[in-house]
Amino acid sequence: MDIEGRKQASVQFLKLIVAGQIEKAYQKYVDLGGKHHNTSCSSGFPALQESMIDNHALFPNKRLVVEHVLGDKEYVAVHSHITLNPGGMELQTVHVFRFHADKIVELWDCGQEVPADSPNEDGAF
């Protein structure tokens, strides 16, 4: 898979997650023997997958808008705008994926709330 394929796979992975198709996303894109760095979840992709299933149960109407996708060799970064519930909390997030043999083998993620009254006129996006 070339860098454009990795970028497309990263975005499709996130879209499937937000749509609640978490098992499909993991089967298609993730090497379950890989690792993630989400500090609010136990180690290993199986634990992160369970956490994503739980999160989808809490926020079944979550929405994702991909703002930027950057790729460099085996790494892809996706900057997104996530709304947990219509009219509810909004987040800006960055997911960084590392690929090996066409699968995600490592994942970092970070995010912050987008406040409605931010003093920054440039906004989050």
C-alpha positions, 0 to 999 in steps of 0.5 A: 500500500502506498501513502495515498492508500494509507491515507484513505485507509486511515480515514475509512477506519475512522469513518467506520468507527464513528458509524458503529462498524467497529468490528469491521474497521478492526478486521479490515485495517488493524493488526490486533497484535499492534499497540495504541497509546491512548492513556485512558484505555488498557494496553492492546488493540483488543482493549481499545476496540472494546472501548470504542464499542462502549463509546459508540453505545454512549454516543451513537449519533457521533459525527466526524468531519475530516479536516486534514490528512498528512502522510509520511512513509508509514505514518498518517495523521488525521485532524478531525472535527468530532461532534459527540451528539447533535448540538453537543460537545465538539472536539478537535482530534488528531489520530496518528497511525503507523502502518506495516504490511497494509495494516495499522500497527500503532495508533496515537490519539489526542483531542480537545474540546472546541469551546463555543466562546474561544477567544481565538478568532482563527478557530480550531479548524 
